[in-house]
Amino acid sequence: MFFSFIFLIKISLKERITNTFFYFLFLKNIEGK
């Protein structure tokens, strides 16, 4: 159970970083236009 908890945290952290990255690209695209 403890390991699955760590696994969930890692997944959510990875998703958060990916979402922030795509959001940043999205903002750059808007500014470019």
C-alpha positions as CSV (number, residue, x, y, z in Angstrom):
1,M,0.0,0.0,0.0
2,F,2.8,2.4,0.9
3,F,4.5,1.8,-2.5
4,S,1.4,2.4,-4.4
5,F,1.0,5.7,-2.6
6,I,4.4,6.8,-3.7
7,F,3.6,5.6,-7.2
8,L,0.5,7.8,-7.2
9,I,2.4,10.8,-6.1
10,K,5.0,10.3,-8.8
11,I,2.3,10.0,-11.4
12,S,0.5,13.1,-10.3
13,L,3.8,15.0,-10.1
14,K,4.7,13.9,-13.7
15,E,1.2,15.0,-14.9
16,R,1.4,18.3,-13.2
17,I,4.8,19.1,-14.8
18,T,3.5,18.0,-18.2
19,N,0.4,20.1,-17.9
20,T,2.4,23.1,-16.9
21,F,4.7,22.6,-19.8
22,F,1.8,22.4,-22.3
23,Y,0.1,25.4,-20.7
24,F,3.4,27.3,-21.2
25,L,3.6,26.4,-24.8
26,F,-0.1,27.4,-25.2
27,L,0.6,30.8,-23.8
28,K,3.7,31.3,-26.0
29,N,1.5,30.4,-29.1
30,I,-1.1,33.0,-28.1
31,E,1.6,35.7,-27.6
32,G,3.2,34.7,-30.9
33,K,0.0,35.6,-32.8
